[in-house]
């Protein structure tokens, strides 16, 4: 019932942000010209690039800014990869809900990598530390992201940490049997232990094989100050490759909301 309500709201909101000729929501998406995996390997390759061709890829939105751990971007997952659209806009969940089937029209977009994820947007300023810049308006976002009325939430891919591949960055991943081993929120000098850890900042987990994966939670996330269960956990999130607490790079899971954590 909730997804039906969201779909109706999407249809009602067609005219709110669009002054262009094309409608925001289309019954038939433009046909794909390639897959996200091929986009990553064949078109973008290893360097930042300006996309001149009429490139179209399909996927479903897996990100959500409803609890404010994601900000200003849409992560779209296809069968063999994922793309992060740098929007730079608030409250995207209302118009681009999780599970929405979309087409990305990437001609005239710039592409690069951030935290291991293939990102698209505008050209970044020379003084920025980002691969690409934000689209920064709904009109520009509408040119890139074509929405349908088809909503189906994707199930995460189940992985052991040792199985993870850099090509999977941006995809929705779930890892079982994780135990907290370090937390930047814990002040050991004040006598705090890992049982006092909250989600805010950097967390490091290990699985039964001793392999590590990290979680970073924004200070602005609604659950940032919630204490996490100090027990065996299953964590779900968008896979990233990033520095842990400013040091060594490793795999991260970026959670969308607190319920991406489940106790075993």
N, C-alpha and C positions, 0 to 999 in steps of 0.2 A: 504493500500500500504506500509506503514511504517513497519508493522509487517512482511510482505512478504520479504521486504528488509533485515530486521534483521535476518530472518530465513536463507536467502541465505548467509549472512555474517557468520552465525554460521557454516554452512556447509563448507564454504571456509576456516574457521579457524581450522578445525579439527586437522591438523597436527602441529599447532603452538606451543602447550604447552605439547603435549603428546608423551612420549617415550615408554609408556607401550603397551601391546598387544591389550588391549581393546580400541575401538575407543571412542572419547569423546562424540559423538552423536550416539544414538541408536534408531532405528525405534521402537523397542519393549522394553519397560522398564521391568526390572525384576519384577516379581509379588510381591505385598506387602504381608508381613507376619502378619502385625498388622496395627492399625491406630495410628495417633499421640496422640489422646486422651488416648488410652490404653497404649501407650508407656509411657506417663507421669504418669499414675496412677498405672500400673501393673509392668512395667519393671524397670523404674527408681525409682518410689516411692518418698520418701521424701529426700533421701540422694544422694550424689555424687556416681557414679557407673561406673564401667568398663563393657562395653557390650561385652559379650563373644559369644552370640548367633548370628545366621545369621538373623538379624533384618533388614527388608526393609519396608520403609514407602513411600507413594506417596503424592505429593502436588504441588502447584504452587508458584513460587517466588513472594513475595509481596513487597520486599524491593527494593531500588534503591539508588545507590551512585552517581547518575548523578549530584546532586546538593550538594554533600559532607556533608550531615547531617548524613548519614550512612557511616561508614568506616569499611572495612575489614570483613564484615559478610553478609551472605545470610539468609533471613528469609523466610521459606517455610511454607505455610499454607495448611492444609488439611481440610477435612469435619468437624472434631471435635477437632482440636488443631493445634499447630504450633511448629516448631523447628527452632532454629537459629544455623546455621553452622558457626563456628568461623574460618574464612579463613585467616585473617591477610594479605590480598592482595589488591592492588589498582585496580581501573577501572573494577570492576566486572560486571557492567552493560553491557559492550560490549559482554561478553561471556555468561552471565546469566541474560538476560533481564527480566524485570517485566512481569509476566504472563507465563513464561516458565514452562512447565510441567516437573517435575523431579522425580527421585526415589533417596532416601537416603539409602545407604548401610552402616549400622552402626556397623557392627562387628569390634571389636578392637578400637572403639571410646570410649572416656570418656564422661560422661554426667553429667550435674549439672544445677543449676539455676542461672541466672543473670538477675536482674531487673524483677524477676517473670517469665522469659521466660526459657523454657527448651533449653539448649544449648548443642551442641556436638562439640568435637574437640579432642585435645591430652591432656595428663595429664598436669595439671598446675604445675609450679614450686612452691616449698614450700614458697617462698617469695612473690608470686603473691597474689593479692586480688581478683582474678577471679576464677570462678568455674572450668573452663577448659581453656586450652591453644589453641593458634592458630595453624591451620594446616601448614600455612606458606609457602606452595609451591603448584603450580598448579598440580603437579603430585599427591600429597596427596589429594588435593581437588577432583581430578578426580576419585580417589578410592572411595570417599564418595558420590559425587553427579553425578548421571547419567542423562545426558541431552537427551531430545527428540527434535523433531522439532515442537512440538505443543505449540503454544503461544496463550493464552487467558487471558486477564487481569481480575482479580477477582474484583467483586463489594464488597465494604466494608459492614460489618454487621452494621446495624443501631441499636444503643443502647441509652437508657437514662443512665445517670451516675449511678443511683440507681440499674440498672439491671446488671451492670458489675460483672463478676465473675473472681476469680484469675485463674481459669482453662482456661480463654480466653486470658491470656497474650501471646503475640506473634501473635495474630490474628489481621487482619485489621479491625478497628472499626471506625465508623463515629458517631459523636454526634452533634445534632442540638441545636440552640438557646443558644449559649454560649456568656457570657459577661466577658470581662477582669476586674479583680479585684485587681491584683497585678503584678508587673514586676520588676525583679532584675536590669534591665537596666535603670530604672528611678531613677534619683537623686533628691529626693524631697528637699534636702537642697539647691540645685541650682535652685529651683523653677520649676522643671519639673513636669509634670502631666502624667497620664496614656495615654493621647493622644500623648505623645512623645515616648512611648514605641516602641522598636524594638524587633525583634525575638530573638536576642542573649540572652543566659542565660535562666533563669527560668521565666515562666509566669503561673499565676493561673487564672482559669476561673470558673464561676459559671453558672448553668443553672437556669431555671425559678423556680425550686423547692428549690434552695439554695444549691444544691450539688456541690462539687468542683472536678475539674480535672486539671492537670498541663500539661504543654508542656515545654520540654527542647530543646534548639537549640544550636548546637555546634558553637564555635567561627569560625570554618572553613567552615560552611555552606555558600554557595554563597549568600543566602538571609539574612544572620545573621544581617546585619545592615539596612535591609528594615523595614520601619515603618508598623506596622500591622493596618488594618482597625479598628477604634474604634467604633464598632457597633456590632449588633448581628451576630454571626458567626456560620458556620458549619465547624468543624475540623475533619480531617481524619488522622489516623496514626496507627502505630503498638502499641498495648496496652502493657504497662509496669506497674510494681509495684515498685516504687522507692522513695527515699527521695526527698522532695521538698526543694530545696535550702539548703541541708544539714541538714534538720530538720525532720519533721514528714513524714512517708511514706504515699503515696497515689497513685491513678492511674495516669498514664501519657499517653499521646499520642505522639509517636515519628513520626513526619512528615517526608516524603521522599523528598518533594519539596514544594515550596511556594504555588503552586496551590492546595495543600491539605487543604488550607484555602479558604473558600467561604463565601461571605456575603449573608445574608438572606434578 
